[in-house]
């Protein structure tokens, strides 16, 4: 982890001066990024309006057999997101959902839960919390270590360039665990959702030298050379220490559906353009943005994406298609995403958050720390230390994990 500058405003001013000088014609570079985004968004909206499915839908059976059609592979690369249908059998996912309820009930989670605002979504519109700080339930552990999940994550990792700049950055064939939480939204819920943002760094994307290396082509003024699938230097990024940092490199963020969800039921939306980060980065360097401002980015919070600063991108926000229990949903780690609002939700909206975090020294070190947290039943270090499960009955022990599960946690 890295300590943030004592004076963030001064650091932003200095960095913007440096980056503008490095780029040279930063207005021209942004104009090119905007031109690319306008074309991509216009094409996407036209296809969506014509009834085309924007989120690529891949069958798990094809992933397992290595027979995903070439046109779907290209669609995932272009869109930076995917639904993998049938990653787990529906019956198994529904059983996991029931087991989670039992785990929460028999340990009186409802009677002991106290909402903690970790600040990650400060400045974003957000609804009533429905994400529970539970990490070590049997369903979560079983899903993370399952061979089907490993196969899907290996497939997704393969979209990334893991060797570049003369170095090997990560091993796409090896898994590490990034234990995350569960969401349970009950029928009849009203939620304001969550406005558009990206995770894994806000001001760090401009200020940190490692991130400047990740985006070296953008900050060199060559927008067309930027490859959002190049893993170079991403495993060297250490976000500023805060309660919202991510200590792992995630090729894809993801979740596993535990209930049926329709596109209108407060689901995930995304701007399915993985290269949009070049537009975001260059937008903040333009002359109409104050010298100590990065279009609203704030240390220790998710990076906001807004109509005010990024109007070209907003029409591309597209909800996931309908999903069933056992489907998994994935989006590129840089991808702009939001959660739709819902009134009087029909049915449950339950998921387990499980991303793809391939083996590298950075991820292995964090996973090993998570392994020790698992043994104690406490929260992983990237999350608030709420530690509900330390004394809970029904939490699996290390000898109940598979060899894969133990290896994922460095045990």
Number of C-alpha atoms within 10 A of each C-alpha: 12 12 10 18 13 8 8 16 15 13 17 20 15 14 18 21 13 13 20 18 13 13 18 14 13 22 17 13 23 23 16 18 25 21 13 17 20 15 11 17 20 15 13 23 17 11 13 15 10 9 9 11 14 21 24 21 18 21 16 23 15 13 20 15 9 11 12 16 13 9 10 14 17 13 17 24 21 14 21 27 29 26 25 23 20 19 28 21 13 18 12 15 24 18 14 22 21 13 16 18 13 13 21 19 12 12 16 12 17 10 9 9 12 10 12 11 11 14 14 18 19 15 15 20 13 17 16 12 14 16 16 16 22 24 26 26 22 18 21 21 19 18 22 25 22 15 15 18 22 19 19 18 25 20 18 25 24 14 17 18 17 18 14 12 11 7 10 14 21 24 17 22 14 17 28 28 29 27 24 20 19 21 19 19 19 15 14 13 18 17 21 15 20 21 21 24 23 19 20 21 25 23 24 24 21 23 19 19 15 20 21 19 17 23 24 18 17 26 25 20 24 15 22 14 11 19 18 22 18 18 20 25 20 20 21 18 25 22 26 22 16 20 17 23 23 22 22 29 25 22 25 24 20 23 24 29 26 30 20 19 22 17 15 17 25 24 21 20 22 25 25 29 24 21 23 20 20 26 23 22 19 26 23 23 23 17 10 10 14 12 18 17 17 26 23 17 20 20 21 23 25 24 29 25 23 17 11 8 17 16 11 18 24 16 13 24 21 22 23 23 19 14 22 19 26 26 26 28 27 24 28 27 21 22 25 28 24 25 22 23 19 18 14 12 20 16 16 17 22 22 25 26 22 25 28 30 27 28 23 20 15 18 23 22 17 21 27 19 16 25 23 15 19 23 15 14 23 21 24 24 16 19 18 16 13 16 18 17 23 16 12 18 12 16 19 18 13 15 9 12 16 14 12 19 24 18 19 25 25 18 18
